[in-house]
Amino acid sequence: MHAMNLELLEKHFKEGKYDEARQMMEAFLAQPLSGKEKAGGTVEILSLYMKLINSVNSEYVVRLEEISNRLREVDSDEKKTMNEIDLSRVRSMLSQGR
C-alpha cells in the first residue's frame, strides 16, 4: 500500500492546487486497499479537510469583521459629512437673510 502524504496534500490545498490534491486522493483510493486501510485513509483525508475548512472559516470571520468595522467607519464619516453639509446650508441661508 502507498501511504498518503498528508503534508503534501495539505500544501496543495493551501496553495490552491486542487487538481493535484484531487489526483493524490484518487491515486490513494484507487490502490488495492483492505477495508481497514481505506477507512484509515478516508479518516485522514476527512481530518485534513476539517482542519482546512476550520482554517478557511476562521480567516473568513476575521475578514468579515474587518469589513464590518470599515463599513461602520464609512457610515460614521458619511454622517459627519452630511451634518457638515446641513450646517453649511443653514449658515449660508442665515448669511443671506432668509
C-alpha positions as CSV (number, residue, x, y, z in Angstrom):
1,M,0.0,0.0,0.0
2,H,1.2,3.5,-0.9
3,A,0.7,5.8,2.1
4,M,-1.0,9.2,1.7
5,N,1.4,12.1,2.1
6,L,-0.8,14.4,4.2
7,E,1.7,17.2,4.4
8,L,1.9,17.4,0.6
9,L,-1.9,17.1,0.3
10,E,-2.3,19.9,2.8
11,K,0.3,22.0,1.0
12,H,-1.6,21.5,-2.3
13,F,-4.8,22.7,-0.7
14,K,-3.3,25.7,0.9
15,E,-1.6,26.7,-2.4
16,G,-4.9,26.3,-4.3
17,K,-3.6,23.3,-6.2
18,Y,-6.9,21.5,-6.1
19,D,-6.3,19.3,-9.1
20,E,-3.1,18.0,-7.7
21,A,-4.8,17.3,-4.3
22,R,-7.7,15.5,-6.1
23,Q,-5.2,13.4,-8.1
24,M,-3.4,12.4,-4.9
25,M,-6.6,11.3,-3.2
26,E,-7.8,9.5,-6.3
27,A,-4.5,7.6,-6.6
28,F,-4.6,6.6,-2.9
29,L,-8.2,5.4,-3.1
30,A,-7.5,3.6,-6.4
31,Q,-5.0,1.3,-4.8
32,P,-5.9,-2.2,-3.7
33,L,-6.7,-1.5,-0.1
34,S,-8.2,-3.5,2.7
35,G,-11.3,-2.1,4.2
36,K,-9.3,-1.0,7.3
37,E,-6.7,0.7,5.1
38,K,-9.3,2.5,3.0
39,A,-11.2,3.6,6.2
40,G,-8.0,4.8,7.8
41,G,-7.1,6.8,4.7
42,T,-10.6,8.3,4.5
43,V,-10.4,9.3,8.1
44,E,-7.1,11.0,7.5
45,I,-8.4,12.8,4.4
46,L,-11.6,13.9,6.3
47,S,-9.4,15.1,9.3
48,L,-7.3,17.2,7.0
49,Y,-10.5,18.5,5.3
50,M,-11.9,19.6,8.6
51,K,-8.7,21.3,9.6
52,L,-8.6,23.2,6.3
53,I,-12.3,24.2,6.4
54,N,-11.9,25.4,10.0
55,S,-8.8,27.5,8.9
56,V,-10.8,29.0,6.0
57,N,-13.8,29.7,8.2
58,S,-11.6,31.4,10.8
59,E,-10.0,33.6,8.1
60,Y,-13.4,34.4,6.7
61,V,-14.7,35.6,10.1
62,V,-11.6,37.8,10.6
63,R,-12.1,39.4,7.1
64,L,-15.8,39.8,7.7
65,E,-15.1,41.6,11.0
66,E,-12.6,43.9,9.2
67,I,-15.1,44.7,6.5
68,S,-17.8,45.3,9.1
69,N,-15.6,47.7,11.0
70,R,-14.6,49.6,7.9
71,L,-18.3,49.9,6.9
72,R,-19.0,51.4,10.4
73,E,-16.2,53.9,9.8
74,V,-17.6,54.8,6.4
75,D,-21.1,55.2,7.9
76,S,-19.7,57.5,10.6
77,D,-17.8,59.5,8.1
78,E,-20.9,59.9,5.9
79,K,-23.0,61.1,8.9
80,K,-20.3,63.7,9.8
81,T,-20.1,64.9,6.2
82,M,-23.9,65.2,5.9
83,N,-24.1,67.1,9.2
84,E,-21.3,69.5,7.9
85,I,-23.3,70.0,4.6
86,D,-26.5,70.7,6.5
87,L,-24.7,73.1,8.8
88,S,-23.1,74.8,5.8
89,R,-26.5,75.3,4.2
90,V,-28.0,76.7,7.3
91,R,-25.1,79.2,7.7
92,S,-25.5,80.2,4.0
93,M,-29.2,80.8,4.4
94,L,-28.6,82.8,7.6
95,S,-26.0,84.9,5.9
96,Q,-28.3,85.6,3.0
97,G,-31.0,86.7,5.5
98,R,-33.5,84.0,4.7
